Amino acid sequence: MNNYKICCLYSGSKGNSTYIEIGGKKILIDAGKSAKALCTALDSIGVAPCQLDAIFVTHEHTDHISALQTLSHKNSIPIHIMLSSARKFQGLCDERLCACLCMHDKSDYTVELDGVTIRAFPTPHDSRASVGYRIEHDGVAVAYATDIGHITDEIKDALIGCESVVLESNHDTEMLLFGPYPVELKERIASRYGHLSNRECAEMATYLCENGTKNILLAHLSEENNTPALAYNETLSAVGSMGINLRVASQYSPVWLVGGGETVEYEDEFFKLWCKKEGD
């Protein structure tokens, strides 16, 4: 039986936030969308913002931090963030927010929370700074890695041996190439400091499964350049018969990877909800 929980509250260009409960500690990775949307998502899984022990920010892009200012006014939650990313808040003159910020100047910083170790690792993305997180407790490791232009040795080292991983599967290469985005934006997304494609995600997922990973949540899917079916099937085809618990994160509702009850297969009602935009 797993001694931890992982739930992606929502994921995509509109906002990102993932809840992880491990070793009795309740943490968030990122806090995008509005504080109201974040609190509503937390409430739907039975968690109050005041129960959170810490928030860990990957980078300063709006879809990862937009709820922080309002959230910090109502809850004094430590917010761990890279110093260069925290400069995004310069000029706000917000004492409550600043009091919550725990700023780090190295991208491999480590935080200890009563036996839970959270270690940051650098990720290649076009922001002031960008990190993922490996979280360990009692011999079990889980990790979060999105907004990745390409897989680096640091990412491999951080993710290998993790039982559960939230991993970016942002775009289908052909959909991006022939899609509606301007050429400059297409080049940015496909660059080594942009976002991970389905193919690259599938290759990494195979490597992880070969080294002990049991649960993978595909996250940060593009609504314009991907579909959950494409992302799911590409990774599923790559990992084959390794018995992986594979899920796809939603922009619209929380998705449990571990600890949230029965696993819902992607073609069921959950999957239809994710796709509701396509059917509108």
N, C-alpha and C positions, 0 to 999 in steps of 0.2 A: 504493500500500500504506500502511495506517495505521501511524503511528509511536507508537501508544499503545494501551492496553488498558483496557476498562471492564467490570467484572463486578459485578453486584449479588449479594452473598452471600446475602442474604435481605431481605425488605421486607414490612412490615405492622405491625399493632398489637402483635404478639409481639416484634418486634425489627427493627432496621434497620442495615445496614452495606453499604457499597459500596466495592469495591477499584478504584483507578485507578492505572495505571502509565504514566508519561509522562516523557520526557526522562531516563530512567534512574532516576527516583524512584518509589518505591512508597508510596502513601498510602491511608488509609482515610477515608471520610466516615462518621462515626458508628460506634458500637460497642455495639449493643444485644444482647439475649439474654445468655447466660452466656459467660464467657471460654472455656469448654470448647467450646461451640457455635461460637463465632467461630473458634477455632483449628482446629476440625475443618473448617469451611467453607474457611478459607484453605488448609489442607493439601490439600483436594480439588482446588484449582486450582494446586497446586505452589508455594505461598508460605508461608514460615515467619514467625511474628510478629516474630522478631528481625531480619528483613529490612526491616521497615517503617521508612520515614524519618520519618513523622509521621501523626498522627490529627487530623482536623478535625471538630469537633462542631457540629452545627446548632443544637441547643438541649438543655435539661436534662431533658426528659421521659424517663421510665425506659426506654422502648423504643428510645432512642438512646444511652444512656450506661451501661447496667447491667453491661457487661463491663469497664468501664474500671478499676475498683479492683483486681480480681484480675489483669487484664492488666498493669497498671503494676507489680505486685509482682514479676513475672517478666521484664519487658522494659522498659528505660528508653527509652520512645518519647515524643518531645515531643507533648503533647496541646494543640492550639490550641482555645481556647474563650472565649466572651464572659465577662467578669468577673461579670456578674450571673447567668449560668448556672452558673458555677463555685461560686457561693455555695450551690448545692445540696449541696455536699460539706462545708459547715461542720458542725463537731461530730464529724467522723469521726476527727480527730487522726491522719490517715494520712500520715506523712512521705514515704513512697515515692510515693504518688499526687500529693501536693502538689509534689514535686520535678519531676514530669513536666508539670505544668500550665503552659502559656504563655497567660496571660490577657490579653485585649484589651478595652479600654473603648469602642471605636468599632465599629459594625456594618459599616463599610466598610474594615476593616483589610486589609492586604496582607502576605503572607509570601513571601520569595524563597528558593528551594531550588536553588542552583546552576543558574540559568537557567530554572527553572520558577517561574512566578508564580501564586500562589493568592490570589485576591481575594474577600473576603466581601462580601455585599450583604444588606440587611435584608429579611426576609420577615414578612408579617403573620400571627402565630400567637399563641395564648393561652398563652404561656410568658414567663418572665422576660426572655428575649431569644431571637431566632430569626434565623438567617441561612442563605443558600444560598452556593454557591461557584462561581466561574468560574476555570478553571485554563488557563493558556496556556503554550505552549512552541513555539519555532521557527515562529511564525506560525499555529499551530493552537490553537483554543480549544474546551474542553468545559465543561459545567456540570452542577450538581446543584441541584435545587429541589423540595423536598417540604414538607409541613406548611404549606400556603399557604391562607389564608382567601380571598384574591382576588388577581388579577394587578395589580401596581402598576407604575408607570413605572420604578422601580428594578429590578424583576424583568425587565421587557422590555429595558431597557438592558443588563443583565448577560447575558441569554441570546441576544440578537440576534447573529447571525454565528457562533454556536458550531456546530461540525460535528456534535457529539454532545451530547445532553441527556438527563439523567434527570429526569423530570417527574411530579409527582403526578397520579394519576387515582383519587381515593379512593373516591368513591361515585356510585351512580346515584341521581338525585334522587327518583324514585318509590319505589325500594326503601327509601331512607332514610325518606321520608315515611310509608310504610305498614308499616315494619318494626317490630321488637320493642323498640327502644330507648325509654327514657323521653323525654317531651317535652323536658325540659331538655337532655338529651344530644343529641337531634336538632337542637335550636336551636343548640347550641354547634358541632356539626359543620358545619352549613349557614351559620354566621355568617361575617362578614368576617374573623374571626380563627380560623377553624376549619380546614377542609380543602377542597381543590379537587375539584369534581365532574367527572364524565366529560365533560359538555358544556363546562365551562370549560376543561378540559384540551385538548379537541379544538380549541377556538377558538385557544388559544395555540399548539398544535402546527401549525395551519395558518399562523399568523403566522410561526412559526419556519421552516417549510419554504419559505415564500415568500422568506425572507431567508437561505437557504443551508444550513439544517440538513439533515443526511442520515440521522442515526440518532437514534431516540427510544426510550427505555425507560420504559414506564408503571409507576409505582411507588406504594408505600404504599396498595395496594388494600385496602378493608375486606372482611373475610370475611362480615360480616353484611349489608352494604348494597351489594355489588357482586359481579360475577363477571368473570373475565378476558375472557370473550367479549364482555360488554357494553362493557367499557372499550376493548378492542381494536377492536371494530366501530365504535364511535362516533368514535374518532380516525381510523380508516381511511377511513370514509365522508367525514369532513371534509377530509382531505388529498388524497383522490381519487387521481389518477394521477401524483403528484409523485415517485414512485419512492423513497419513504422506506423505510428499514430499521426496522420497528416491532416491538418486543418487549414482553413483559409480565413484570414481576418476579414472583418466587415467594417465599412465606413459608417454603418447605420446602427449596429447593435453589438453588445458584448459577445465575445466568442471565447469559450473556455478551451484551453489546451490541456490542462491538468487540474483535477480537483473540483470540477464543477458539475459532477453528475455524469450522465450517460453521454457518450460521444455521438454527435449527430453527423451522419454522413453528408457529404457536400451536396448531393443531389436532392436532399430532402427540403423541407420548408425553409430551413435556415438559408440554404443556398439560393432559393427563390427570392428571399428577402434581400440578400446581397445584390441580386440582379434586378431589383425593382426598377432602377433607373432605365435599364435597357428595355423594359416592358412598358414604360410610361408612354 
